Amino acid sequence: MASLFTNFARFCNKLLRYEKMNISVVGTGYVGLVTGTCLAETGNKVICVDIDTAKVDAMKAGKLPIYEPDLDVLFERNIRQERLQFTTDLHYAVDNSDIIFLALPTPPGEDGSADLSYVLGVAKQLGEMITSYKVIVDKSTVPVGTAEKVHKAVSASIKVPFDVVSNPEFLREGFAVDDFMKPDRVVIGSSSERARKMMEELYRPFTRQGNPIIMMDERSAELTKYAANAFLATKISFMNEIANFCEKVGADVDMVRLGIGSDSRIGKRFLFPGIGYGGSCFPKDVKALAHSGLESGYEFKILKSVMKVNERQKTILLGPILEYFGNNLNNKKIALWGLAFKPDTDDIREAPALYMIEHLIENGADITAYDPEAMNNVKKLFGDKIKYSENEYEALEDADALLICTEWSAFRNPDFQKIGQALKNKVIFDGRNLYDLEKMKELGYYYKSIGRETLGSREKGSEKSIGAVSSSASE
């Protein structure tokens, strides 16, 4: 029995042991920095490369260029323990790495296509620098066939064997560290057994709980990422369509959501209605997949509708705001809570709040905004066209209405007495359905949310009658 236990323990130890690797990550944007930091956390030596000297110097000094919960702890620890370093010298990184991750931007063109110039430009440089076998990993979200293009770009100059792997990321901003450290799955696209074994070894510490490493060909891996994001964007847009219809027929989208979310075939996630999706992934990836379809002679009709619905949804509250104020927003002050495209990030790319700000300004409104993390990014975009406050309650002072665009936790349970005292009138336009209808009715607010009954009626002079009215009146 003792020998059996000893042999079993040896077997377990063998499973838990893995070879520490030398990694480089080219690009220190959101994906690159999270990838590099998390890979260093499991003992690997990681070199992060960026062409921005000021950014590299700041990271060397321990300053994070992005906000992401829990990343700062891992970042500081791995710099301190000399597993994570930063450089502008790509050649140095290549010479000291076994696996090279490409985490470079693939911005959308006007036609929605993904711009691969950064990826292919670095690939060409790698071909001129590599002198021994390396695995080159496409971590960026790229169209089907990109691995072949990278292989061709590297092959133009290289004289030694190498492999190109597609390894798409599935990181949610606000939860990226947890998503990387405990992934639902790891997708690896490669036709090389040697590269597959190296990638499996690299990711084994992250999948010890049994979540799968799924091996497939490169093209299937590339499409998996686009398909996943496009499906989730479709789910969100479908629910927003249902919410808009609920308002027309007097149904409650919260009840509908609970009713369909309990079906295991549908699931509870991504069913919350609101003012549309934003961020760096969903808008870009849906457009890129639709464009790839057209290039291959296939039209994604569903995705065309998804994009159209989301574009409309971002400003779905503009009509109700204008109607409430008699189509005259001149000298009306709107307090705006939430600028980031989602909570727990400072990312404002494609954020619905930006679209609302533009339209409100065009209609003569004055805006005072507050966001826990994203205000500096918005200042770079809008400058002094809007005002910014130190906290959510300061933004409300002497405002004619409150508009909520991001569901930060701090906004979920506010001091309604403070809100009522600060606002000129108790008026809230809620793009994220944060508050209970019965509570808002009791508190005497005019409350317009998405896909639910609208409470109250528009102001008449300085007086308002509060009660439940048909939401169709605000459409």
C-alpha atoms as one frame of an Amber mdcrd trajectory, in Angstrom:
protein
   0.000   0.000   0.000   2.851   2.394   0.860   4.592   1.747  -2.462   1.293
   2.287  -4.310   0.864   5.650  -2.561   4.490   6.587  -3.329   4.099   5.754
  -7.012   0.860   7.730  -7.176   2.542  10.745  -5.523   5.420  10.566  -8.017
   2.912  10.436 -10.848   1.103  13.510  -9.497   4.358  15.413  -9.055   5.299
  14.632 -12.632   1.984  16.025 -13.795   2.469  19.201 -11.779   6.035  19.833
 -12.959   6.487  21.871 -16.078   9.398  23.521 -17.778   9.774  27.254 -17.279
   9.995  29.010 -20.608  11.422  32.210 -22.008   8.637  34.284 -23.525   8.427
  37.569 -25.357   5.222  39.525 -25.905   5.323  42.094 -28.693   2.806  44.839
 -27.913   1.881  46.039 -24.431  -1.710  47.009 -24.982  -4.508  45.478 -22.975
  -4.057  41.907 -24.247  -0.271  41.971 -24.361   0.227  43.315 -20.862  -2.259
  40.924 -19.247  -0.795  37.980 -21.194   2.796  38.808 -20.303   2.084  39.461
 -16.632   0.031  36.297 -16.148   2.591  34.119 -17.937   5.280  35.538 -15.655
   3.134  34.694 -12.626   3.627  30.955 -13.311   7.414  31.278 -13.276   8.231
  32.019 -16.896  10.705  34.711 -17.891   8.753  37.276 -19.902  10.025  40.198
 -21.968   7.390  42.710 -23.072   8.268  44.773 -26.132   6.856  48.126 -27.202
   8.030  50.910 -29.520   6.777  53.622 -27.124   9.874  54.566 -25.088   7.952
  56.639 -22.528   5.513  53.800 -21.944   8.318  51.267 -21.527  10.165  53.543
 -19.076   6.961  53.988 -17.055   6.380  50.218 -16.879   9.982  49.661 -15.822
   9.234  52.068 -12.967   6.238  49.951 -11.986   3.514  52.142 -13.488   0.635
  50.371 -15.200  -0.598  52.088 -18.381  -4.096  50.569 -18.075  -6.618  49.982
 -15.306  -7.563  46.345 -14.751  -8.596  44.906 -11.366  -5.909  42.719  -9.708
  -3.357  43.279 -12.482  -1.324  45.707 -10.382  -0.506  43.065  -7.744   0.812
  40.554 -10.295   2.567  43.284 -12.260   4.494  44.622  -9.259   5.341  41.169
  -7.899   6.773  39.839 -11.155   8.826  42.973 -11.802  10.205  42.696  -8.262
  11.049  39.023  -8.737  12.672  39.803 -12.122  10.395  37.534 -14.154   8.821
  40.445 -16.045  10.830  43.028 -17.937  10.207  45.666 -20.603  12.196  46.837
 -23.594  11.999  48.647 -26.923  14.640  46.282 -28.344  12.835  43.607 -30.374
  16.107  41.897 -31.317  17.002  41.418 -27.644  13.603  39.927 -26.928  13.787
  37.534 -29.877  17.262  36.310 -28.927  16.095  35.532 -25.406  12.779  33.840
 -26.147  11.475  30.409 -27.089   7.938  31.603 -27.796   7.083  35.007 -29.285
   3.541  36.322 -28.786   2.222  38.953 -31.186  -0.294  41.085 -29.276  -0.504
  43.934 -31.732  -3.413  46.183 -32.707  -5.617  45.209 -35.653  -7.711  48.385
 -36.000 -10.761  48.345 -38.277 -10.665  50.112 -41.605 -13.574  52.136 -42.927
 -14.976  48.984 -44.547 -14.683  47.016 -41.285 -11.640  45.004 -42.380  -8.906
  44.280 -39.837  -5.682  46.171 -40.504  -2.861  43.605 -40.339  -0.027  46.023
 -41.091   1.306  45.992 -37.507   1.210  42.188 -37.301   2.786  41.585 -40.692
   5.336  44.358 -40.183   6.654  42.719 -37.014   6.489  39.280 -38.682   8.826
  40.525 -41.418  11.224  41.862 -38.770  11.164  38.522 -36.952  12.217  36.717
 -40.119  15.330  38.907 -40.253  16.183  38.334 -36.567  15.437  34.685 -35.705
  18.485  32.406 -35.712  17.066  29.318 -33.940  13.708  27.545 -33.732  10.899
  29.713 -32.337   7.149  29.465 -31.983   5.422  32.653 -33.173   1.969  33.041
 -31.635  -0.822  35.195 -33.051  -2.517  36.452 -29.881  -4.189  39.381 -31.626
  -7.704  38.883 -32.937  -7.108  38.318 -36.646  -9.105  37.202 -39.697  -9.062
  33.651 -41.012  -5.861  32.997 -42.960  -3.637  35.392 -40.977  -1.359  32.608
 -39.680  -0.499  31.790 -43.277   0.242  35.442 -44.025   2.476  35.670 -40.953
   4.259  32.481 -41.989   4.857  33.916 -45.455   6.143  37.234 -44.054   8.595
  35.479 -41.706   9.690  33.015 -44.404  10.860  35.807 -46.687  14.128  36.155
 -44.709  14.475  33.305 -42.214  16.938  30.423 -42.602  15.928  28.220 -39.647
  12.754  26.259 -38.780   9.862  28.033 -37.032   6.142  27.577 -36.462   3.201
  29.964 -36.374   0.378  29.255 -33.924  -3.033  30.848 -33.550  -3.909  31.270
 -29.858  -6.868  33.670 -29.547  -7.549  35.453 -26.269 -10.893  35.360 -24.467
 -10.344  38.081 -21.870 -13.172  40.176 -20.467 -12.114  43.654 -19.446 -12.664
  43.940 -15.718 -12.091  40.186 -15.272  -9.053  39.650 -17.489  -6.647  38.374
 -14.828  -9.122  35.782 -13.599  -9.981  34.810 -17.181  -6.310  34.228 -18.010
  -5.370  32.452 -14.793  -8.499  30.241 -14.798  -9.643  30.023 -18.427 -12.836
  28.278 -19.528 -10.748  26.843 -22.349  -7.503  27.448 -24.195  -7.705  27.313
 -27.992  -4.506  26.444 -29.864  -4.422  26.321 -33.633  -1.377  24.594 -35.081
  -0.455  21.864 -37.544   2.959  21.360 -35.899   3.309  18.681 -33.239   6.412
  20.378 -31.853   4.623  23.718 -31.451   1.543  22.025 -29.978   3.630  20.349
 -27.278   5.335  23.626 -26.356   2.036  25.481 -26.144   0.432  22.696 -24.127
   3.366  22.809 -21.697   3.059  26.582 -21.416  -0.649  26.494 -20.590  -0.693
  23.403 -18.368  -0.441  25.418 -15.101  -3.597  27.339 -16.095  -5.716  24.253
 -16.816  -4.998  22.075 -13.781  -8.660  22.153 -12.761  -9.595  20.266 -15.895
 -10.674  22.994 -18.264  -9.675  21.911 -21.756  -6.838  22.839 -24.058  -8.535
  22.489 -27.429  -6.216  21.725 -30.322  -7.310  22.547 -33.862  -6.021  23.909
 -37.147  -4.971  27.546 -37.445  -7.946  28.724 -39.506 -10.484  27.183 -37.149
  -8.761  28.814 -34.159  -8.845  32.223 -35.851 -12.535  31.864 -36.651 -13.367
  30.592 -33.135 -12.552  33.991 -31.632 -14.636  35.923 -34.141 -17.519  33.464
 -33.864 -17.561  33.702 -30.057 -17.650  37.503 -29.962 -20.137  37.758 -32.810
 -22.476  35.314 -31.069 -22.346  37.259 -27.792 -22.930  40.545 -29.614 -25.908
  38.929 -31.343 -27.313  37.771 -28.006 -27.021  41.293 -26.570 -28.632  42.927
 -29.599 -31.468  40.383 -29.665 -32.246  41.146 -26.030 -32.186  44.873 -26.736
 -34.693  44.315 -29.544 -36.923  42.391 -27.145 -36.588  45.232 -24.599 -37.648
  47.821 -27.173 -40.639  45.673 -28.124 -41.563  45.246 -24.444 -42.033  49.000
 -24.197 -44.406  48.957 -27.158 -46.650  46.208 -25.791 -46.431  46.882 -22.053
 -44.324  43.856 -21.108 -41.447  43.902 -18.604 -38.095  42.877 -20.045 -36.811
  41.830 -16.608 -39.532  39.202 -16.396 -38.871  38.064 -19.966 -35.148  37.833
 -19.204 -35.777  35.625 -16.170 -38.179  33.488 -18.142 -35.823  32.713 -20.994
 -32.581  32.787 -18.992 -33.697  29.791 -16.937 -33.665  27.693 -20.117 -30.325
  25.844 -20.078 -30.154  26.047 -23.872 -30.108  29.850 -23.635 -28.403  30.604
 -20.308 -28.562  33.648 -18.035 -25.567  35.608 -19.272 -25.597  38.449 -21.817
 -29.361  38.878 -21.491 -29.356  42.228 -19.697 -30.795  44.976 -21.916 -29.245
  48.410 -22.114 -27.877  51.076 -24.417 -25.778  48.738 -26.521 -22.356  47.137
 -26.430 -19.036  48.891 -26.918 -15.384  48.237 -26.188 -12.423  47.122 -28.231
 -13.737  43.679 -29.194 -17.413  43.280 -30.035 -17.818  46.222 -32.454 -14.509
  45.574 -34.230 -14.845  41.797 -34.416 -18.431  41.781 -35.694 -17.445  44.206
 -38.457 -14.330  42.217 -39.323 -16.210  38.901 -39.529 -18.894  40.458 -41.725
 -16.183  41.902 -43.987 -14.351  38.572 -44.159 -17.618  36.984 -45.226 -18.013
  39.446 -48.095 -14.422  38.831 -49.186 -15.238  35.127 -49.403 -18.519  35.692
 -51.213 -20.743  35.170 -48.164 -23.095  37.713 -46.612 -23.669  37.518 -42.841
 -27.214  38.874 -42.811 -27.607  38.362 -39.059 -24.435  40.324 -38.322 -25.605
  43.201 -40.509 -28.710  43.405 -38.337 -26.678  43.128 -35.133 -24.570  46.134
 -36.136 -27.626  48.137 -37.136 -29.461  47.381 -33.888 -26.444  48.273 -31.756
 -25.848  51.545 -33.581 -29.452  52.569 -32.866 -29.369  51.295 -29.284 -26.451
  53.502 -28.240 -28.643  56.593 -28.471 -32.025  54.983 -27.728 -32.487  57.315
 -24.728 -31.947  60.502 -26.719 -35.553  60.550 -27.952 -37.059  60.173 -24.455
 -34.726  62.876 -23.082 -35.699  65.303 -25.837 -39.385  64.551 -25.421 -39.238
  65.012 -21.663 -37.761  68.487 -22.103 -40.096  69.494 -24.934 -37.389  69.059
 -27.602 -35.385  71.907 -26.098 -32.171  71.100 -24.244 -30.719  74.612 -24.358
 -29.309  75.499 -20.920 -30.362  72.108 -19.582 -27.717  70.485 -17.417 -27.440
  66.702 -17.670 -25.467  64.803 -15.015 -23.907  61.717 -16.596 -22.775  58.708
 -14.558 -20.447  56.294 -16.331 -18.136  56.916 -19.288 -16.347  53.574 -19.754
 -17.984  51.060 -22.093 -18.435  48.735 -19.094 -17.612  48.803 -15.373 -14.178
  47.945 -13.929 -12.229  49.362 -16.848 -11.043  52.740 -18.105 -11.634  51.706
 -21.731 -13.914  54.145 -23.594 -13.621  52.640 -27.071 -17.060  52.619 -28.710
 -18.628  53.454 -25.318 -22.333  54.358 -25.622 -21.726  57.318 -23.302 -19.593
  58.980 -25.985 -22.402  58.815 -28.516 -24.882  60.231 -26.017 -22.500  63.071
 -25.137 -22.093  64.042 -28.789 -25.842  64.136 -29.430 -26.647  65.945 -26.193
 -24.038  68.622 -26.944 -25.438  69.017 -30.480 -28.847  69.633 -28.927 -27.555
  72.348 -26.607 -27.223  70.463 -23.313 -24.518  71.116 -20.713 -22.977  67.926
 -19.370 -21.196  67.199 -16.116 -19.796  63.676 -16.035 -18.352  61.299 -13.492
 -16.666  57.908 -13.916 -14.406  56.175 -11.350 -11.667  55.402 -13.905 -12.360
  56.687 -17.421 -12.494  60.485 -17.039  -8.899  61.131 -18.108  -9.477  59.217
 -21.339 -12.651  61.188 -22.043 -10.864  64.485 -21.343  -8.424  63.644 -24.144
 -11.394  63.250 -26.474 -13.813  66.014 -25.426 -11.565  68.404 -23.523 -13.582
  71.245 -21.975 -16.703  70.593 -24.063 -18.094  68.922 -20.938 -17.397  69.293
 -17.217 -16.045  66.615 -14.888 -16.754  66.075 -11.198 -14.819  64.562  -8.321
 -17.615  62.159  -7.393 -21.056  61.068  -8.547 -22.989  63.380  -6.209 -21.052
  66.493  -7.168 -22.078  65.904 -10.776 -25.747  66.163  -9.770 -25.620  69.686
  -8.332 -28.274  71.834 -10.003 -28.730  69.290 -12.830 -32.042  68.915 -14.625
 -31.676  65.136 -15.001 -29.361  62.210 -14.372 -28.319  59.921 -17.235 -26.687
  56.561 -16.382 -24.545  54.947 -19.088 -22.296  52.474 -17.207 -23.285  50.054
 -14.450 -20.473  50.667 -11.970 -21.143  48.983  -8.617 -21.018  52.347  -6.844
 -24.069  53.457  -8.842 -26.213  50.446  -7.928 -27.071  51.499  -4.367 -26.764
  55.297  -4.227 -28.136  57.690  -1.630 -31.439  58.563  -3.291 -32.075  61.305
  -0.761 -28.828  62.977  -1.842 -29.771  62.539  -5.484 -33.193  64.092  -4.952
 -31.761  67.056  -3.041 -29.058  67.757  -5.621 -31.179  67.497  -8.788 -33.551
  70.317  -9.748 -36.182  67.648 -10.348 -36.225  63.923  -9.605 -35.510  62.761
 -13.154 -33.397  59.716 -14.075 -32.755  58.191 -17.489 -31.195  54.790 -16.778
 -29.434  53.073 -19.676 -28.518  50.036 -17.565 -31.718  49.267 -15.606 -30.012
  49.589 -12.246 -33.009  50.364 -10.046 -36.163  48.616  -8.907 -39.329  50.096
 -10.372 -41.358  49.849  -7.201 -38.669  51.634  -5.206 -38.401  54.425  -7.752
 -42.172  54.824  -7.740 -42.196  55.106  -3.939 -39.408  57.685  -4.021 -41.309
  59.816  -6.512 -38.873  59.802  -9.440 -39.519  60.240 -13.114 -37.670  57.107
 -14.172 -37.064  55.953 -17.713 -35.159  52.682 -18.195 -34.901  50.135 -21.022
 -37.735  47.720 -21.812 -39.727  48.514 -18.662 -42.589  50.730 -17.561 -41.740
  54.432 -17.465 -42.586  56.105 -14.163 -43.794  59.689 -13.922 -44.688  62.289
 -16.512 -42.746  65.127 -18.123 -42.444  68.365 -16.208 -44.976  71.180 -16.557
 -43.224  74.302 -15.464 -41.658  73.316 -12.172 -44.409  70.833 -11.259 -44.610
  67.135 -12.120 -47.250  64.550 -11.374 -45.639  61.280 -10.389 -47.145  57.941
 -11.234 -46.986  55.159 -13.762 -47.517  56.118 -17.401 -47.318  54.135 -20.599
 -43.708  53.886 -21.749 -44.875  54.494 -25.302 -45.280  58.150 -24.344 -41.531
  58.515 -24.171 -40.821  56.938 -27.535
